[in-house]
Structure formats: C-alpha cells, structure tokens
Amino acid sequence: MERIDTQVFVAFDLETTGLKPYLGDRIIEVAAIPIFNGRIKRKYEFHTLVNPNIRIPGEVSQFHKLNNTDIENAPTILEVFPRFKEYVSGTILVSHNARMDMKFLDVAAKESGILPLNNYYIDTLELSKALLETGPYSLEHLSKRFKIYEGKSHRAYDDALMTAKLFLIFIKRFGLKSLSDFIKRWRG
C-alpha cells in the first residue's frame, strides 16, 4: 500500500433483499463516494439500483423503501459488479459493518464470474467501537450524534455519504496515521 495520505478512500453502502447473501439474499442498490485529501468528492460518486432477479420481501421493502417496481428496469449485478470493481480498483474501501457488505460483494463476484475484491478496507463500525467511549454504534445514531445525519437512512446513497462524513470525523479526531492500524485487506 502506498502512503496513507495519498490514498483515495471510497465510502460505500449496499441495500439488499435481506441479511444472508449465502442463503439467497441479493444486492438491490450500490452507492460509493470517494474521499481524497480529506474531502468528499461527490462529483465522482457511483450510484445505481440493481435488479436482483428475485422479489424484495415486503418487510425488507418497508425498511429501505425500495420495492420491486423500483428495481425492475435496473441493471443486474452481472452489469453492475464489474463496473463497481473497476471503480474501486486501487482504493481503500470505507464501510459501516464492512464484513456484511463485503460478503454480499463476494457473492456478486461469484455470480458475475470474476474474481472478488481484494481491496484494503476500514470499518467505521469497528472504529466506533474501538475509539468512542459510548454507543450505540449504529450509523444512524452516530450520524445524529455528530450532526451529519442526512435526513434518511437505510438507502445506499445517504448511508454512504454519512459513512464518508463519519470517516472524516475520525480522521480529524484521531489522525489518519493512527487510523491506518485499522486498515485490513479483504480476502474474499
């Protein structure tokens, strides 16, 4: 990995049909927002709905407000994952509960017939638990606590933006160099 201060970080989030990718749940929305030199670069963001070719359960739809009509004409993961993989190539991924999102991306890679991501990543949930004295540590709670709440959560774009802002708060408070101890390599 190159010098940490010259790295592009990409805060991302997924919305899915459920919580179990190995039992058939799939991605229905992907959003990613780059961070470079301590700034969010919204001009270069990545965002798309995804048609999972399965039905979104009603109880899940109530959670993120995406329904089957919303995604029926969206591209499939076979189209989206290769573009996303290229988009994040050479970056350090930033996610709140990274292991969950990365497992979904592993399944997407397998379904797309290409190698999974092997990016470095940092988990803002892990940072929160390690560096903040009190919780709760949900993205919504932390966003309200640090006054970066976007007015709605449980949609990929808003959650990716809040994750990016939360990561910048951690950089300001603790310094990028100290956060580098939390950077890991994903080996899907």
C-alpha beads as a LAMMPS data file, in Angstrom:
LAMMPS data file: protein, C-alpha beads

188 atoms
187 bonds

1 atom types
1 bond types

-500.0 500.0 xlo xhi
-500.0 500.0 ylo yhi
-500.0 500.0 zlo zhi

Masses

1 110.0

Atoms # bond

1 1 1 0.000 0.000 0.000
2 1 1 1.237 3.473 -0.880
3 1 1 1.490 6.283 1.637
4 1 1 -1.768 6.571 3.533
5 1 1 -2.087 10.334 2.972
6 1 1 -2.115 9.934 -0.820
7 1 1 -4.751 7.209 -0.897
8 1 1 -8.230 7.504 -2.330
9 1 1 -10.816 6.161 0.110
10 1 1 -14.270 5.135 -1.110
11 1 1 -17.140 5.115 1.370
12 1 1 -19.801 2.724 0.145
13 1 1 -23.028 1.111 1.165
14 1 1 -25.378 -1.539 -0.184
15 1 1 -29.080 -2.180 0.184
16 1 1 -30.136 -5.805 -0.103
17 1 1 -33.148 -8.102 -0.119
18 1 1 -32.154 -9.408 3.330
19 1 1 -29.143 -10.110 5.529
20 1 1 -27.997 -13.539 4.313
21 1 1 -26.129 -13.489 0.999
22 1 1 -25.220 -17.187 1.225
23 1 1 -28.911 -18.075 1.600
24 1 1 -30.085 -16.157 -1.458
25 1 1 -30.367 -12.509 -0.424
26 1 1 -29.011 -10.136 -3.060
27 1 1 -27.899 -6.548 -3.631
28 1 1 -30.537 -4.068 -4.824
29 1 1 -28.628 -0.770 -4.512
30 1 1 -24.972 0.272 -4.536
31 1 1 -23.581 3.703 -3.701
32 1 1 -19.969 4.808 -3.354
33 1 1 -18.482 8.213 -2.620
34 1 1 -14.741 8.913 -2.937
35 1 1 -12.710 10.764 -0.334
36 1 1 -9.357 12.270 -1.238
37 1 1 -7.116 14.612 0.684
38 1 1 -9.662 14.948 3.490
39 1 1 -12.525 15.913 1.179
40 1 1 -15.601 14.155 -0.152
41 1 1 -15.551 14.183 -3.959
42 1 1 -19.240 13.895 -4.847
43 1 1 -18.501 14.750 -8.463
44 1 1 -17.018 11.234 -8.853
45 1 1 -19.613 9.194 -6.959
46 1 1 -21.067 5.859 -8.061
47 1 1 -24.748 5.029 -7.524
48 1 1 -27.152 2.557 -9.070
49 1 1 -30.131 0.408 -8.274
50 1 1 -29.696 -3.284 -9.046
51 1 1 -32.286 -5.769 -10.265
52 1 1 -31.586 -8.903 -8.182
53 1 1 -33.910 -11.073 -10.284
54 1 1 -35.695 -12.067 -7.085
55 1 1 -38.561 -10.445 -5.198
56 1 1 -37.896 -7.960 -2.408
57 1 1 -39.758 -9.208 0.685
58 1 1 -42.389 -6.746 1.965
59 1 1 -40.843 -6.417 5.434
60 1 1 -37.463 -5.583 3.869
61 1 1 -39.066 -3.082 1.492
62 1 1 -40.539 -1.247 4.485
63 1 1 -37.036 -0.891 5.915
64 1 1 -35.311 0.817 2.952
65 1 1 -38.403 1.888 0.993
66 1 1 -37.308 0.137 -2.222
67 1 1 -39.887 -2.075 -3.867
68 1 1 -39.978 -4.457 -6.806
69 1 1 -41.246 -1.768 -9.187
70 1 1 -38.273 0.471 -8.297
71 1 1 -35.729 -2.120 -9.408
72 1 1 -37.500 -3.925 -12.259
73 1 1 -35.691 -1.945 -15.009
74 1 1 -32.381 -1.564 -13.149
75 1 1 -29.231 -3.305 -14.419
76 1 1 -28.413 -6.714 -12.953
77 1 1 -25.421 -7.462 -10.772
78 1 1 -23.761 -9.014 -13.843
79 1 1 -23.607 -5.484 -15.270
80 1 1 -23.060 -3.573 -12.037
81 1 1 -20.396 -5.594 -10.230
82 1 1 -17.693 -5.359 -12.938
83 1 1 -18.237 -1.573 -13.128
84 1 1 -18.110 -1.267 -9.338
85 1 1 -14.968 -3.398 -9.117
86 1 1 -13.244 -1.195 -11.677
87 1 1 -14.490 1.948 -9.909
88 1 1 -12.966 0.928 -6.546
89 1 1 -9.778 -0.535 -8.015
90 1 1 -6.745 0.673 -6.087
91 1 1 -8.800 2.424 -3.390
92 1 1 -9.298 1.761 0.301
93 1 1 -12.942 0.941 0.970
94 1 1 -14.782 2.504 3.907
95 1 1 -17.937 0.863 5.193
96 1 1 -20.028 0.703 8.352
97 1 1 -20.135 -3.033 9.137
98 1 1 -17.749 -3.867 6.296
99 1 1 -17.814 -7.651 6.682
100 1 1 -21.537 -7.751 5.855
101 1 1 -21.157 -5.617 2.731
102 1 1 -18.043 -7.444 1.576
103 1 1 -19.772 -10.834 1.844
104 1 1 -22.509 -9.577 -0.474
105 1 1 -19.833 -8.349 -2.898
106 1 1 -18.129 -11.773 -2.773
107 1 1 -21.390 -13.415 -3.868
108 1 1 -21.794 -10.754 -6.585
109 1 1 -18.290 -11.528 -7.866
110 1 1 -19.017 -15.234 -7.985
111 1 1 -22.296 -14.666 -9.839
112 1 1 -20.501 -12.322 -12.263
113 1 1 -17.805 -14.896 -12.935
114 1 1 -14.957 -12.591 -11.942
115 1 1 -12.520 -12.506 -9.066
116 1 1 -13.755 -10.951 -5.825
117 1 1 -12.491 -7.662 -4.473
118 1 1 -9.189 -7.763 -2.639
119 1 1 -9.081 -4.097 -1.638
120 1 1 -7.867 -2.752 1.624
121 1 1 -10.767 -1.591 3.772
122 1 1 -11.573 0.171 7.014
123 1 1 -14.743 -0.345 9.020
124 1 1 -16.295 2.703 10.705
125 1 1 -18.289 0.386 12.984
126 1 1 -15.031 -1.142 14.224
127 1 1 -13.514 2.338 14.597
128 1 1 -16.539 3.481 16.593
129 1 1 -16.381 0.564 18.996
130 1 1 -12.622 0.926 19.479
131 1 1 -12.316 4.709 19.694
132 1 1 -15.569 6.021 21.159
133 1 1 -16.368 5.510 24.807
134 1 1 -20.109 5.052 24.423
135 1 1 -22.577 3.713 21.886
136 1 1 -24.928 2.894 20.377
137 1 1 -22.735 2.477 17.315
138 1 1 -25.298 2.261 14.524
139 1 1 -24.643 4.550 11.576
140 1 1 -27.925 6.371 12.135
141 1 1 -27.192 7.005 15.831
142 1 1 -23.602 8.146 15.199
143 1 1 -24.744 10.397 12.346
144 1 1 -27.238 12.118 14.617
145 1 1 -24.687 12.320 17.434
146 1 1 -22.123 14.035 15.182
147 1 1 -24.790 16.119 13.359
148 1 1 -24.099 14.618 9.928
149 1 1 -27.463 12.892 9.542
150 1 1 -28.795 13.176 6.004
151 1 1 -32.469 13.061 6.966
152 1 1 -32.999 9.481 5.947
153 1 1 -31.091 6.277 6.391
154 1 1 -31.271 2.773 5.034
155 1 1 -30.753 3.920 1.466
156 1 1 -27.334 3.233 -0.003
157 1 1 -26.513 6.765 -1.153
158 1 1 -27.446 8.513 2.100
159 1 1 -25.690 5.865 4.184
160 1 1 -22.548 6.021 2.017
161 1 1 -22.480 9.808 2.437
162 1 1 -22.932 9.550 6.213
163 1 1 -20.186 6.897 6.324
164 1 1 -17.855 9.233 4.401
165 1 1 -18.621 12.101 6.786
166 1 1 -18.163 9.864 9.837
167 1 1 -14.810 8.684 8.494
168 1 1 -13.692 12.300 8.081
169 1 1 -14.686 12.977 11.699
170 1 1 -12.480 10.078 12.787
171 1 1 -9.613 11.458 10.700
172 1 1 -9.982 14.888 12.350
173 1 1 -10.216 13.474 15.865
174 1 1 -7.586 10.759 15.727
175 1 1 -5.425 11.461 12.675
176 1 1 -5.199 9.393 9.533
177 1 1 -1.935 7.784 10.599
178 1 1 -3.456 6.329 13.788
179 1 1 -6.472 5.056 11.840
180 1 1 -4.175 3.150 9.490
181 1 1 -3.824 0.494 12.206
182 1 1 -7.448 -0.430 11.445
183 1 1 -6.939 -0.932 7.717
184 1 1 -7.207 -4.573 6.649
185 1 1 -7.053 -6.451 3.363
186 1 1 -10.198 -8.231 2.215
187 1 1 -9.513 -11.754 1.065
188 1 1 -12.940 -12.810 -0.175

Bonds

1 1 1 2
2 1 2 3
3 1 3 4
4 1 4 5
5 1 5 6
6 1 6 7
7 1 7 8
8 1 8 9
9 1 9 10
10 1 10 11
11 1 11 12
12 1 12 13
13 1 13 14
14 1 14 15
15 1 15 16
16 1 16 17
17 1 17 18
18 1 18 19
19 1 19 20
20 1 20 21
21 1 21 22
22 1 22 23
23 1 23 24
24 1 24 25
25 1 25 26
26 1 26 27
27 1 27 28
28 1 28 29
29 1 29 30
30 1 30 31
31 1 31 32
32 1 32 33
33 1 33 34
34 1 34 35
35 1 35 36
36 1 36 37
37 1 37 38
38 1 38 39
39 1 39 40
40 1 40 41
41 1 41 42
42 1 42 43
43 1 43 44
44 1 44 45
45 1 45 46
46 1 46 47
47 1 47 48
48 1 48 49
49 1 49 50
50 1 50 51
51 1 51 52
52 1 52 53
53 1 53 54
54 1 54 55
55 1 55 56
56 1 56 57
57 1 57 58
58 1 58 59
59 1 59 60
60 1 60 61
61 1 61 62
62 1 62 63
63 1 63 64
64 1 64 65
65 1 65 66
66 1 66 67
67 1 67 68
68 1 68 69
69 1 69 70
70 1 70 71
71 1 71 72
72 1 72 73
73 1 73 74
74 1 74 75
75 1 75 76
76 1 76 77
77 1 77 78
78 1 78 79
79 1 79 80
80 1 80 81
81 1 81 82
82 1 82 83
83 1 83 84
84 1 84 85
85 1 85 86
86 1 86 87
87 1 87 88
88 1 88 89
89 1 89 90
90 1 90 91
91 1 91 92
92 1 92 93
93 1 93 94
94 1 94 95
95 1 95 96
96 1 96 97
97 1 97 98
98 1 98 99
99 1 99 100
100 1 100 101
101 1 101 102
102 1 102 103
103 1 103 104
104 1 104 105
105 1 105 106
106 1 106 107
107 1 107 108
108 1 108 109
109 1 109 110
110 1 110 111
111 1 111 112
112 1 112 113
113 1 113 114
114 1 114 115
115 1 115 116
116 1 116 117
117 1 117 118
118 1 118 119
119 1 119 120
120 1 120 121
121 1 121 122
122 1 122 123
123 1 123 124
124 1 124 125
125 1 125 126
126 1 126 127
127 1 127 128
128 1 128 129
129 1 129 130
130 1 130 131
131 1 131 132
132 1 132 133
133 1 133 134
134 1 134 135
135 1 135 136
136 1 136 137
137 1 137 138
138 1 138 139
139 1 139 140
140 1 140 141
141 1 141 142
142 1 142 143
143 1 143 144
144 1 144 145
145 1 145 146
146 1 146 147
147 1 147 148
148 1 148 149
149 1 149 150
150 1 150 151
151 1 151 152
152 1 152 153
153 1 153 154
154 1 154 155
155 1 155 156
156 1 156 157
157 1 157 158
158 1 158 159
159 1 159 160
160 1 160 161
161 1 161 162
162 1 162 163
163 1 163 164
164 1 164 165
165 1 165 166
166 1 166 167
167 1 167 168
168 1 168 169
169 1 169 170
170 1 170 171
171 1 171 172
172 1 172 173
173 1 173 174
174 1 174 175
175 1 175 176
176 1 176 177
177 1 177 178
178 1 178 179
179 1 179 180
180 1 180 181
181 1 181 182
182 1 182 183
183 1 183 184
184 1 184 185
185 1 185 186
186 1 186 187
187 1 187 188
